[in-house]
């Protein structure tokens, strides 16, 4: 592109022999991009990215020709009996006026665009300032649980404690979902309390074993969610193993085994593939049953919470 540009510029001046100051000519004329339109990719009417004619320049030329034709037609209609030289003079005058008006309109559009850009930048600056203030306020907010200042709403120790409580609840739900009669609200509540007590005891023993009896409270708080997550994962694995022996999982595994044998026949490797398909089907069924029982457990607890207490029923009957 630079070579083509230099070749064209040299042809304009009549050849390199007429360039007296090569460095000045290169910096001032030879290498300078000369866009013929507002497109930044334009150079003397040629697109720098494609090497073809610039379509924006073509549009500008078409617009100017249409303007000239329109002005000439108007002058011809109004001064059809005048001298041709007078008509040409009037047409040129009107073209200059139209060009000046168009330049004024372009300046108005540029000024409006600049104002819009400035307004957007101001809006961005205001929003950024608000975000920075909000982020600063968030960082300076005290802990919602212990009140420690400058904790961004929740200090690390309380965050670890919340995560531990969440994992403990999940571990308890996994144990209750596969062991309790979900239609008996009293049995669910009793087993939940027992499992929660056992889980917290197991968590305390495991944390003491991992950190030591005289461990730093921060270190103990950091270790607790990791131990709780391990307990939760073990409970989930135990629940899946328990559900793998359920009639639904066994039936699904048998069906997958038979279907695989029918599809592959009794050839070499067919039984191994059927065993894999049966195991996969049993695991999928166990996972589905576990999700289903967890949903039923949550629904049973919601029903128990929404049901009126015995004291409330007695007061309603007395009324």
KOLKOL-520565 format. One record per residue (C-alpha): residue in one letter; x negated, y negated, z. Coordinates in steps of 0.5 Angstrom, whole numbers, plus 2048, in hexadecimal, padded with zeros to 3 digits. Layout:
N
AXYZ ...
This chain:
319
X800800800 X7FA7FB802 X7F77FD7FB X7FD7FC7F7 X7FE7F57FB X7F77F37FA X7F87F57F2 X7FE7F17F1 X7FC7EB7F5 X7F57EB7F1 X7F97EB7EB X7FD7E57ED X7F77E07EE X7F47E37E7 X7EF7E87EA X7EA7E97EF X7E57E47EC X7E97DE7ED X7E97E07F5 X7E47DB7F8 X7E47DD7FF X7E67E47FF X7E77E5807 X7EB7DF807 X7EF7E1801 X7F07E8804 X7F27E580B X7F77E0808 X7FA7E3802 X7F77EA800 X7F97EE806 X7FF7EA809 X8067ED808 X80B7E8805 X8127EB806 X8177E8801 X81D7E9806 X81E7EA80D X81C7F280D X8157F3810 X8147F880C X8147F4806 X80E7F1802 X80F7ED7FC X8157F17FB X8127F87FC X8147FD801 X80D7FE805 X810805808 X813808801 X80F8037FC X8168027F8 X8197FC7F7 X81C7F87FD X8247F97FD X8257F3802 X8217EF7FD X8267F27F7 X82C7F07FC X8297E97FD X8287E87F5 X82F7EA7F4 X8327E67F9 X82E7E07F6 X8307E17EF X8377E27F1 X8377DB7F4 X8337D87EE X8397DB7EA X83E7D97EE X83C7D27EF X83A7D17E7 X8427D47E6 X8447CE7EA X8407C97E7 X8427CC7E0 X84A7CB7E2 X8497C47E5 X8447C17E0 X8467C57DA X8467BF7D5 X8407BC7D9 X8397BC7D6 X8357C37D7 X82F7BF7DA X8347BC7DF X8377C37E0 X8307C67E2 X82F7C07E6 X8357C17EA X8347C87EB X82D7C77EE X8307C27F3 X8367C77F5 X8317CD7F5 X82C7C97FA X8327C77FE X8347CE7FF X82D7D0800 X82D7CB806 X8347CD809 X8317D4808 X82B7D280C X82F7CF811 X8347D5812 X82D7D9813 X82A7D5818 X8317D581C X8317DD81B X82A7DD81E X82B7D8823 X8317DD825 X82D7E3825 X8287E0829 X82D7DE82E X8307E582E X8297E882F X8277E3835 X82E7E5838 X82D7EC838 X8267EB83B X8287E7840 X82E7EC841 X8287F2841 X8247EE846 X82A7ED84B X82C7F484B X8257F684C X8257F1852 X82B7F4855 X8287FB854 X8227F9857 X8267F685D X82A7FD85D X82480185D X8207FD863 X8277FD867 X827805866 X820806868 X82180186E X827805870 X827809877 X828810877 X82F812877 X82E81787C X829815881 X82980E880 X82180D87E X82080787A X81D806873 X81F80E872 X82380C86B X82980F86F X827815871 X820817874 X81C81D872 X81E821878 X825820878 X825822870 X822828872 X827829878 X82D828873 X82A82D86E X829832873 X830831875 X83283286E X82E83886D X83183B874 X83883A872 X83683E86B X83384486E X839844873 X83E84486D X83A84986A X83B84E870 X84284D871 X84484D86A X842854869 X844857870 X84A853873 X852854871 X85384E86D X85A84E86E X85984E876 X858847878 X85684987F X85184F87D X84E84A878 X84D84587E X84A84A883 X84584D87E X84384687C X842844883 X83E84A884 X83A84A87D X83884287F X836844886 X83184A883 X82F84687D X82D840882 X829845886 X826848880 X82484187E X82183F884 X81D845885 X81A84587E X81883D87F X81583F886 X811844882 X80F84087C X80D83A880 X80B83C887 X80F83A88E X80B83488E X80C831887 X80D82A885 X814828884 X81382587E X81082C87B X81583087E X81A82C87B X81782D874 X816834875 X81D835877 X821834870 X81C83986D X81D83F872 X82583D871 X82483E86A X82084586B X82684786F X82B84586A X828848865 X82784F869 X82F84E86B X83184D863 X82C853861 X830857867 X837855864 X83585785D X83385E85F X83985F863 X83D85D85E X83A861859 X83D86785C X84486485B X849868857 X849862852 X842862851 X841869851 X84786A84B X844864847 X83D867847 X84086E845 X84486B840 X83D86783D X83A86E83E X83F872839 X83F86C834 X83886C833 X837873832 X83D87382D X83A86D82A X83387082A X83487882A X83087D82E X82A87B82A X82387A82D X823874832 X82B874832 X82B876839 X82687183C X82A86B838 X83086D83B X82E86D842 X82B866840 X83286483E X835867844 X831864849 X83285D845 X83985E845 X83986084D X83585A84E X83A85584A X84085884E X83D857855 X83B850853 X84284F851 X845852857 X84084E85C X843848858 X84A84A859 X84984C860 X846845862 X84B84185F X851845862 X84D844869 X84D83D868 X85483D866 X85684186C X85283C871 X85683686D X85D83A86F X85B83B876 X859833877 X85F831873 X864835878 X86683287E X864834885 X86883888A X86983288E X86B82E888 X870833887 X87383488E X87382C88E X87782C887 X87C83288A X87D82E890 X87F82888C 
